[in-house]
């Protein structure tokens, strides 16, 4: 039986999952592939750490260069993470004519254009199924399963840490800081949770999805990004009263002229499918012009789910090696000559509905002043609730608007916050309501 030799860089959580799957599921993999995936090298900084997997000591090395330079290695799997030395090793593997599989969403979002161009020149493939959605087959589904569609919109819950925190805040009324500590204790959140809670990880993933959905180069800097660290139990309480749940969403829409690309806390109908995605699970809701609405759901991270996605790429690339069909599906699912930049809308151009919470003094005429400023900027109020005094003596005025333009909203809130009767910065949360 033909052997495809694998060189692994990085033997952490995902690397351990990949190795475990290759060892335990080798029979089913061989039955589907008609060949075996054989580990040739495993490179790691710490070879003594107990990973709960018995591997031949002869496979282990601390020298990653040996892995990418070994002519016997057919596919290099990069699971180091981060930018460097991961980027250097990937580019060297490509230069050496090796196929590459990676789960490194941050690297692809920042340097994917360079990596894919290098792979095209050398006639090799880069598999990256595990970079978005963990064990959910999102990349291949959009690239191949939905290849007949113009993708009209994407709504994604793509970070399990943020979704876990918002779920607990919503269901238990707990503050952000309290739930974050719990998420860290459970291993859902890193010691430095910035990438997860400030939306950066989600923006990396959206950048990749934009590439395969619309055939555009990776442009992480063009994605508007806002996190969940300022969400409070008070707002969640009011949000529930309006019939919404709050999620950190990756959102993209294509109107034919330009593309929306944004990540931020978003109110969605409580009875929608995405609203029921809780805890550390991920989901992607896709609208295609031919297929209509489809949703993918499952574990978005973890040793075995993400390891499963890595092995799926190994099987796919190995099939192409065996059949001499490398490059059968382009990296982004579009022919390279058709990958072209398109205009990404600025957040100020956004037109949507909004949730506002204004902390104001309980005095006659306050609501009329605020409504007057909103009206001046052509912002129409759909619903308004005035609540009891909060702990500092101000009264929360909670409003849902009709669709308005973000630039006008920002100007109006700036004026409202300058009123002497307003005691704190107005809270703004965007709404996506497809009911």
N, C-alpha and C positions, 0 to 999 in steps of 0.2 A: 504493500500500500504506500502511495506517495506521501511524503512528509513535507509539511510547510513549517519552516522553523521560525519561531517567535522569539524576539528579544524584548524583554520588559524593562523599562526604566521607571523605577518607583514601585516600592513594595509596601505601600500604605494600605488604607482601607479598601480603596477600589482595586488596587493591584492584587490584594489578597483575595478579593471576591472573584476576580478574573481567573486567578490560578486555581482556586477551589473549584470553579465551574469546569475548567479545562480538565482537571483531574477526575472529578466525580461524574461528569456528563460526557466523557470522551466517546462512549459507545453511540449515543444518540447523535453527537456532532459528526462522528465518522460516517454514520449511516446517511446523514443528510448531505455531507460534503463529498464523500467518496475518497477522502484522504484524511490524514491525521494532522492535528495542530500540535506540534511538538515544541515544548519550551527548550530553547537553547541557552538562554542567559536570563538571569534576574539580577538587575543592578539596584542596589539600595545603599544608603549611607550607613545604616545600622543592620548588620547581619545577625546580631545576637538576639534581637527582639523576638519574643514568642508571638507568632501570628496564628497559632492554632492549626497550622497546615504543615504536613510532613513533605518536604521537598528534598531532592538530591542536593547535597552540599556542593557538588560539583557545578551546579547551575548558578551558584551565588557569586557575585562579584561586587566590589565597590567602584569599579572602573567602568563608567558609562561609555567612555570612548571605545572600549573594547567591544561593546555591544554594537554600536553603530558602524564600526569598522570591520566587523567579522563578515567575510564574504558568504558564510553559510547562512546568515540570518536573512530571511525573506521579508519579514514584517517587523518593524520596530513599533512598540506600543509605548507611548509617552504618557505616564501617569504621575509625573513629578508635580505638576501644577505650577502656577506663577508664570512669569515672563522669561526669566533667565535662571538657570541654563537651559530650560525647556526649549526655547526657540532655537538656540544654537544646535542642540542635539537633533531637533526635527529637521532643520535645514541641512545639517551634515548627513543625516540618514537619507534624505531626498537626493542630495548630491551624489551619494554612493549608490543610487539606484534602488533604494529600498522603499517598499510600501510603508505607509505610516498610519497608525490609528492613535487617536488622542481623545481625551475627555476634557481638554483644557479650554473652557469657554472664554476665560479672560484673555488668554493668548490669541485665540481666534478672533475675538471681537476687536482686539487692538492690532493684530498683525496677520489676520487671515488672508488678506489680499496678497501679501508677499509670499506666504506659505503656499497658497493655491497656485500662484504664478510659477513658483519654483517647481512644484509638482508637475504642472503642465509641461514645462520645458523639458523635464527629465522623463516624462512619460510614466509617472507613477501616480498612485492614488493616495488620498488622505481621507480616512474614515473618521467621522466625528459624531456618530449617533449619541454617544454618552455625554456630549457636551450640553445638551438641553433635555430636561425632563427625566433624568435618571433612567429608569427601566421602561419608560413609555416610548414607543417607537415613533417619535415625532418627526425627526429629520427625514427618515425614509418614507414616511407616510405622505409628507408634503412634496418631497422631490419626485416620488414615483407614484404613490397611490392617488394623489390629487393632481397629477401632471396635466390632465385635460382642463383644469380650471384656472380662470382668473381668480386669484385670492382677493376677496373684497374686504375682509376684515379678520383680525386675530384678537382674541382676548385671552390672556394667559395668567394663571396662578402658577408661577414658576420658581418660587422660593419657599421651601417647606418651613424654614425657620420663621419667616415673616407670617406665613399662614397659620402656623401653630400659635404664635403670639396673639394674633388678631382673633383667632377662634376662642382662646381662653379669656381674653378681654371681653369678648362679646357674650360668651355663655356664662361667665362667672363674675363679671363686673370688676375685674382686677386691673390695677394700673400697669402700664407698660413695663416699668422697671422691675416690678415683682415677677411678672411672667417671663421676662428676659432672663432673670436669674434662674428660674426653673428650667427654661429651655437650655441654658448652659449646663446645668447640673445633669440634665438628661442626655446631653451630647448633641442636641439639635443645633445649638448655637456655639460658635467659636468664642474663645476668650476675648478676642476683638471681633465683635459682631457687625462692624460697620458695613461691610459689603452686603450682608443679608438685610439688615434693618433699614439701611438708607437707600435701598433699591438698586445698588450697583450690580450685584450678581444678576438680578432680574434684567437689567439693561444689557449686560453682556449677552444673555440668552436671547433677548429680543433682537439684538444686532444680528445674530446668526440667523434667526428666523426671517428677518427682513431680506437677507441675502437669498435664501432659498425660496421664499414666497414670491419675491418680485424681481429676482435676477439683478440685484444692485450690489455694488461693492460694499464691504464692511465699513461702517462709519459710526463707531461707538459714540463719538463726540456729538453726533447729531441727535441722539436720543435724549429727550427731556427726562430727567430723573429726579424723583422726590421720594423720600422714605416714610416710615410709619412712626418714628420716634416721638412725634408731637401729638399723636392720637391719644385722646383722653377717655376715661370711662364716661365722663359727662356727655361727650359727643356721641359715643356709642349708644348711650341710653336714648338720646333724642333720635338718632338715626333709626333705631328699632321702632320707635313710635311712628315714623313716617313709612314703615314697611320696607326698609332696606337692610342689607348687611354690608359691612365694609371689608374690602379685599385689596391687597396690593396687586394691581393688575399691570401686565404688559399689554399695551394696546397699539394696534396699527390698523389704519383704514386707508384704502386706495380709492380716491375719487376720479381717477383717470388723469388728473393733472398733477397731483402731488400726493405724498404719502405722509400720514400721521405716524409718529414714532414716539411713544411716551410711556413712562412708568411712574405711577403715583397711586396713593390710596384712592379708592373709587367706591362710591355707593352703587350697589347693584340690587335689583329686586330680590327680596328675601325668598320668593318662590321660584327663582330661576335655578337652573342646573348648576351653574358656577357657584351660587351662594351656598350650595350643599357640600361643596368641597372643603373639608375641614381638617384640623390637625396639621400634620406635616405632608399631606398629599398635594400633588400638583394636578393641573388640568389645563388643556388648551381647547378653546372654543373657536372653530374656524368656519367662516362662511365663504363658500365658493360659488361662482355663478352657475355652475352645472350641478354640483352635488347638493347645494343648499347648506344647511347647518349641520356640522358634525362636532363631536366633542371627544377628546382623548383624556383618559383619567388613570392615575395610578401613583405609585411611589416615585417621588422625584429625586431621591438620593438614597444612599445606603450602600453597604458593601455588595450585597448580592444583586439588587436591582440594577445598579450602575455597572457592576461587573457583567451582568447579562447583556447590557447594551454594547459593552466593549467586545465581548465574544461574538455578538451578532455581526459587528463590523469585520472581525477576523474571518468569520465564515464567508461573508460577502466578498472580501478582498481575495481570500484564498480561492474561491470559485473562479474569479476573474483571472487569477494567475494560472490555474489549471487549464482554463479554456482559451488562454491568450487573448482575453478581452479586457485588459486594463484600460480604464478610461471610458468604459461602456456608458456609465452615467457620470456626467461632469460633476465637479465638486459641489457646485451650487444648483445642479439640476438644469442649468441653462447652458447652451453652447457658449464657450468663452467669448466669442465675438459678439454675443448678444447681451453680455453682462455690461450694463451701462448705468451710470449714476442718474438718479432722479432727484427732484427737489423734495426735501424733507420739510414739512411745515414747521414753522416756529410755534411755540406754545401760545404765543399771543394771538395767533390766527385761529385757535381752537374755538369752535362753537358748540356748546353743550349746556346742560343744566347744572346748577350749583347748589350746594348746601352752605349756608352762612350761619355762624353763631357770633352775635355781637353782644359783648358785655357792657351794658349801659346802665346809667342811673335810672331809678324808678321815678321819673318826673313826667308831667304832662308834656306832650308835643315831641317826645323823643322819637317815637316810631314814625311820626310824620316827617321829621327831619331826615331820618334815614331813608324813608321811602322816596322823599324828594330827590335825594342824591342819586339813588338807584334809577329813578325815572329820568333824570337829566341825562344819564348815560344809556338810556334805552334798555334798562334791565327790568323785566316785569316779574313781580312776585306771584308765584303759584300758590304758596301756602306759608303761613306765619304762625308761630306759637310764641307766646310770652310766658316764661316760666317764673317760679318763685325765686326769691333772692338766693344767690350763692354765698359762699363763705366770706367773701369780701364785701358783701352788701350790694353788689351790682345785680341787675336782672338780665338773665340770658334771653335775648331775642333770637329765635331760631327760624330761619327762612329757607324755603326751597324756591328756586327761580325757574322761570321758563328758560328756554334756550337763549343764551347770550354769548357775546364774543369775549374771549379772555382778556384782551387788551382793555376793553371797556370795564370789565369787572375789576381789574387791578386798579384802574384809575379811580373807580367809585369807592373801593375799599380804602384806598389811600386817603380819600377825603373823609370818609366815615371815621376812620381811626384818628383823625385830627380834631374831631368834635370834642369839646370839653366834657361832654356827658358820657363819652365812651372811655372805659377804664382799662381796656386791654386790646391787643391786636386781634382783629376779627379772624376767626377760623374759616378757612375755605376748603371744601372738599368737592371734587368733581363727581358728576353722576353720569352713569351710562344706564339708561332705562330703555330696554327693548320690548316692554310690554305693549 
